[in-house]
Amino acid sequence: MRKKKLLTLLTVLSLTLSQSMTVFAVTEADVEAVGKETAAGNIFIWFLCAIAFLKISQKIDSLMSSLGVNVGHTGGSMMAELMIAARGITSAKNVVGGSSFRGGSFRSGGNSSSVSNSSFLSGGLAGAVGRQFTQSAMQTMTGHASNPISRRAFESSVKKGGEFANNVTGAVAQGNINYTGSMTGTQASQALSSYLGQTGIGDAPSFSNVEIGGGRITGAETSVEHPNGSSFGMYHADQYMEPSGNYETVTTADQSTWYKQYASNTVERTPYMTGEGKIAYHENLVQKLPDMPKRKDRV
């Protein structure tokens, strides 16, 4: 009777796992469809289920051997399994994000948190995968690495004004530019529209020459209020003092507060020498941003 129950349990377990393997498959279409944690986390889930199946099978083999039923060996020593586990985790980390910045850690400015190897698994597997995938996207979008899965996930999210794209943009925007780098180009302009919550809005401003990083965002804005285009500067309120002159306060998608200033008309005087040997000036009306406010960590 005991043999029959064990054989039935083993059969049910094998069938269940064999029917569940399709759930853990990761394809390029899955990445586009479900996004960051779900697609990348399947690698960890499949790996842990494989280890769990190995241990359960080993226990069942031991019980059946004690009943006189010949079985094969399904597991080795604990040291060998730990070595396999370490190699599996390393491979999965390489798939979902690549190596970290400088010395195996990512550092950012302001109030942004740091992600290091020592905290890789903190917050559970979903948290670990999320941090690694976000970091991979940051490296890719700032030119420090090239990960096609991270790039596709970011591009898909930014077109929808998604949370993933906004989290990546916010981390780059508030990061230490010496380590995080900066985001520029067309994708930076699209990322800024998403970060400001303006994706899909009919009369939303358009941006150009955008640079995001180091606690500030600069570029040119064309909008109803600025039909001819106007340069602007945004400064993270946790990292910069309040600007002098006119400014407005902006709240971004990640609930961060930013000071925003536009360029104003300024007379630019260029000296030259007249025919009589006197100094005169050419005067031109140009748009110029106010002086950048002081950083709080340098006051």
C-alpha positions as CSV (number, residue, x, y, z in Angstrom):
1,M,0.0,0.0,0.0
2,R,2.8,2.4,0.9
3,K,4.6,1.6,-2.4
4,K,1.4,2.3,-4.4
5,K,1.0,5.7,-2.7
6,L,4.6,6.7,-3.3
7,L,4.4,5.7,-7.0
8,T,1.1,7.6,-7.4
9,L,2.7,10.7,-5.7
10,L,5.7,10.6,-8.0
11,T,3.5,10.2,-11.1
12,V,1.3,13.2,-10.2
13,L,4.3,15.4,-9.4
14,S,6.0,14.5,-12.6
15,L,2.9,15.2,-14.7
16,T,2.3,18.5,-12.9
17,L,5.7,19.8,-13.5
18,S,5.8,18.7,-17.1
19,Q,2.6,20.5,-17.8
20,S,3.9,23.6,-16.0
21,M,7.1,24.1,-17.9
22,T,5.5,26.1,-20.7
23,V,4.6,28.7,-18.1
24,F,8.3,29.3,-17.4
25,A,9.4,29.6,-21.0
26,V,10.8,33.0,-21.9
27,T,10.5,34.3,-25.4
28,E,11.1,37.7,-27.0
29,A,7.3,38.1,-27.5
30,D,6.8,37.5,-23.8
31,V,9.2,40.3,-22.9
32,E,7.3,42.8,-25.0
33,A,4.0,41.6,-23.7
34,V,4.5,41.4,-20.0
35,G,7.5,43.7,-19.3
36,K,10.4,43.5,-16.8
37,E,9.8,41.4,-13.7
38,T,7.5,38.8,-15.2
39,A,9.7,38.0,-18.2
40,A,13.1,38.1,-16.5
41,G,11.8,36.5,-13.3
42,N,10.8,33.4,-15.1
43,I,14.4,32.4,-15.3
44,F,14.7,32.4,-11.5
45,I,11.3,30.6,-11.1
46,W,12.3,27.9,-13.5
47,F,15.7,27.4,-11.8
48,L,14.3,27.2,-8.3
49,C,11.5,24.8,-9.4
50,A,14.2,22.6,-11.0
51,I,16.2,22.5,-7.7
52,A,13.0,21.8,-5.8
53,F,12.1,18.9,-8.1
54,L,15.6,17.5,-7.7
55,K,15.3,17.5,-3.9
56,I,11.8,16.0,-3.7
57,S,12.8,13.3,-6.2
58,Q,15.9,12.5,-4.1
59,K,13.7,12.1,-1.0
60,I,11.2,9.8,-2.8
61,D,14.1,7.7,-4.1
62,S,15.4,7.2,-0.6
63,L,12.0,6.1,0.6
64,M,11.5,3.7,-2.3
65,S,15.0,2.3,-1.9
66,S,14.2,1.5,1.8
67,L,11.2,-0.5,0.5
68,G,13.3,-2.6,-1.8
69,V,12.5,-0.8,-5.1
70,N,15.5,-0.1,-7.4
71,V,15.8,3.6,-8.3
72,G,18.3,5.8,-10.0
73,H,20.3,8.6,-8.4
74,T,18.6,12.0,-8.7
75,G,21.0,14.2,-6.7
76,G,24.5,14.6,-5.5
77,S,26.2,16.2,-2.6
78,M,25.1,19.4,-1.1
79,M,28.3,21.1,-2.1
80,A,27.9,20.2,-5.8
81,E,24.3,21.5,-5.7
82,L,25.4,24.8,-4.2
83,M,28.0,25.2,-7.0
84,I,25.3,24.5,-9.5
85,A,23.0,27.0,-7.8
86,A,25.7,29.7,-7.8
87,R,26.4,29.2,-11.5
88,G,22.7,29.3,-12.2
89,I,22.2,32.6,-10.4
90,T,25.2,34.1,-12.1
91,S,23.9,33.1,-15.5
92,A,20.5,34.5,-14.7
93,K,22.0,37.8,-13.5
94,N,23.9,38.1,-16.8
95,V,20.7,37.5,-18.8
96,V,18.6,40.1,-17.0
97,G,21.1,42.9,-16.4
98,G,24.8,42.4,-16.9
99,S,27.4,43.5,-14.4
100,S,27.0,46.5,-12.1
101,F,28.8,49.8,-12.3
102,R,32.2,50.3,-10.7
103,G,33.3,47.6,-8.3
104,G,30.0,45.8,-8.6
105,S,27.8,48.6,-7.3
106,F,25.6,51.3,-8.7
107,R,25.8,54.7,-7.0
108,S,23.5,57.7,-7.5
109,G,23.2,61.2,-6.1
110,G,20.5,62.8,-4.0
111,N,18.2,60.5,-2.2
112,S,18.4,57.7,-4.7
113,S,19.2,54.3,-3.1
114,S,22.2,52.2,-4.1
115,V,22.1,48.7,-5.4
116,S,25.0,46.3,-4.6
117,N,25.8,42.7,-4.9
118,S,25.3,42.3,-1.1
119,S,21.7,43.3,-1.5
120,F,21.0,41.5,-4.7
121,L,18.3,39.2,-3.3
122,S,16.8,41.6,-0.7
123,G,13.1,42.1,-1.2
124,G,12.7,38.6,-2.7
125,L,13.2,37.4,-6.2
126,A,10.8,39.9,-7.7
127,G,12.7,42.8,-6.1
128,A,16.1,41.5,-7.1
129,V,15.0,40.9,-10.7
130,G,13.3,44.4,-10.8
131,R,16.4,46.2,-9.6
132,Q,18.7,44.3,-12.0
133,F,16.4,44.9,-15.0
134,T,16.0,48.6,-14.1
135,Q,19.8,49.0,-13.7
136,S,20.3,47.2,-17.0
137,A,17.9,49.6,-18.8
138,M,19.7,52.6,-17.2
139,Q,23.1,51.3,-18.5
140,T,21.6,50.8,-21.9
141,M,19.8,54.1,-22.2
142,T,22.9,56.0,-21.0
143,G,25.2,54.2,-23.4
144,H,27.2,52.2,-20.7
145,A,25.9,48.9,-22.1
146,S,23.8,47.4,-24.9
147,N,21.0,45.1,-23.8
148,P,18.4,44.6,-26.5
149,I,15.8,43.2,-24.1
150,S,16.1,46.2,-21.8
151,R,16.0,48.6,-24.7
152,R,12.8,47.1,-26.1
153,A,11.2,47.1,-22.7
154,F,12.1,50.7,-22.1
155,E,10.9,51.8,-25.6
156,S,7.6,49.9,-25.3
157,S,7.0,51.4,-21.8
158,V,7.9,55.0,-22.8
159,K,5.4,55.0,-25.7
160,K,2.7,54.3,-23.2
161,G,4.0,56.6,-20.4
162,G,4.6,53.5,-18.4
163,E,5.9,53.1,-14.9
164,F,9.0,51.2,-15.9
165,A,10.2,53.9,-18.3
166,N,9.4,56.6,-15.7
167,N,11.4,54.8,-13.0
168,V,14.4,54.4,-15.3
169,T,14.2,58.1,-16.3
170,G,13.8,59.2,-12.7
171,A,16.8,57.2,-11.6
172,V,19.0,58.6,-14.4
173,A,17.7,62.1,-13.8
174,Q,18.4,62.1,-10.1
175,G,21.6,60.0,-10.3
176,N,25.2,61.0,-9.9
177,I,26.2,61.8,-13.5
178,N,29.8,60.6,-12.9
179,Y,28.5,57.1,-12.3
180,T,25.1,57.0,-13.9
181,G,25.8,59.1,-17.0
182,S,23.1,61.0,-18.8
183,M,20.3,60.3,-21.3
184,T,20.3,62.3,-24.6
185,G,18.9,62.2,-28.1
186,T,15.4,61.4,-29.3
187,Q,14.7,58.9,-26.7
188,A,15.5,61.4,-24.0
189,S,12.9,63.7,-25.4
190,Q,10.3,60.9,-25.4
191,A,11.3,59.9,-21.9
192,L,10.9,63.4,-20.7
193,S,7.3,63.6,-22.1
194,S,6.5,60.4,-20.3
195,Y,8.2,61.5,-17.1
196,L,6.1,64.7,-17.0
197,G,2.9,62.7,-17.6
198,Q,2.3,64.2,-21.0
199,T,2.3,61.1,-23.2
200,G,-0.7,60.9,-25.4
201,I,-2.0,64.4,-24.6
202,G,-3.0,66.3,-27.8
203,D,-1.6,69.7,-27.0
204,A,1.4,68.5,-25.0
205,P,4.7,70.3,-25.5
206,S,7.4,68.7,-27.7
207,F,11.0,68.6,-26.6
208,S,14.4,68.7,-28.4
209,N,18.1,68.7,-27.4
210,V,17.2,67.1,-24.1
211,E,19.8,66.0,-21.6
212,I,18.8,64.1,-18.5
213,G,21.1,63.4,-15.6
214,G,23.0,64.8,-12.6
215,G,19.9,66.2,-10.8
216,R,18.9,68.4,-13.8
217,I,17.1,68.3,-17.1
218,T,17.8,70.7,-19.9
219,G,16.5,71.2,-23.5
220,A,14.2,73.2,-25.7
221,E,10.4,73.2,-25.4
222,T,7.9,74.1,-28.2
223,S,4.4,74.5,-26.9
224,V,1.3,76.8,-27.0
225,E,3.0,79.1,-24.5
226,H,6.3,78.9,-26.4
227,P,5.4,78.5,-30.1
228,N,8.9,79.6,-31.3
229,G,10.7,77.3,-28.9
230,S,12.3,78.2,-25.6
231,S,15.3,76.7,-23.7
232,F,14.5,75.5,-20.2
233,G,16.3,74.0,-17.2
234,M,14.8,71.7,-14.5
235,Y,16.5,71.2,-11.2
236,H,15.7,68.5,-8.6
237,A,14.4,70.1,-5.5
238,D,16.2,67.6,-3.2
239,Q,19.5,68.4,-4.8
240,Y,19.3,72.1,-5.7
241,M,18.5,75.3,-3.9
242,E,15.6,77.4,-5.1
243,P,16.5,79.3,-8.2
244,S,16.7,83.1,-8.3
245,G,14.2,84.9,-10.5
246,N,11.0,83.5,-11.9
247,Y,10.5,79.7,-11.8
248,E,7.7,77.2,-11.5
249,T,7.4,73.9,-9.5
250,V,6.8,70.7,-11.4
251,T,5.8,67.3,-10.0
252,T,6.9,64.4,-12.2
253,A,5.5,60.8,-12.6
254,D,7.6,59.5,-9.7
255,Q,6.2,62.3,-7.4
256,S,9.6,64.1,-7.4
257,T,9.6,67.9,-7.2
258,W,11.6,69.9,-9.7
259,Y,12.2,73.7,-10.2
260,K,11.7,74.7,-13.8
261,Q,13.0,77.9,-15.5
262,Y,12.7,79.2,-19.0
263,A,15.2,81.3,-20.9
264,S,14.4,85.0,-21.1
265,N,15.3,87.7,-23.6
266,T,18.7,89.2,-22.8
267,V,20.7,91.9,-24.6
268,E,24.1,90.5,-25.6
269,R,26.7,93.1,-26.2
270,T,29.8,92.4,-28.4
271,P,32.6,95.0,-28.4
272,Y,34.3,96.2,-31.5
273,M,36.7,99.0,-32.6
274,T,35.3,101.8,-34.7
275,G,37.2,103.6,-37.4
276,E,38.0,106.4,-35.0
277,G,39.7,104.0,-32.6
278,K,36.9,104.0,-30.2
279,I,35.2,101.0,-28.6
280,A,31.6,100.4,-29.5
281,Y,29.2,97.5,-29.0
282,H,27.0,95.3,-31.3
283,E,23.8,94.6,-29.4
284,N,21.7,91.5,-30.1
285,L,18.6,90.2,-28.3
286,V,19.1,86.5,-27.3
287,Q,17.4,84.0,-25.1
288,K,19.5,83.0,-22.1
289,L,18.8,80.8,-19.1
290,P,19.3,82.3,-15.6
291,D,22.3,81.1,-13.7
292,M,22.0,77.6,-12.4
293,P,21.0,77.4,-8.7
294,K,23.5,76.0,-6.2
295,R,23.6,72.4,-5.3
296,K,22.6,71.6,-1.7
297,D,25.6,69.4,-1.2
298,R,28.0,72.2,-2.0
299,V,26.6,74.9,0.1
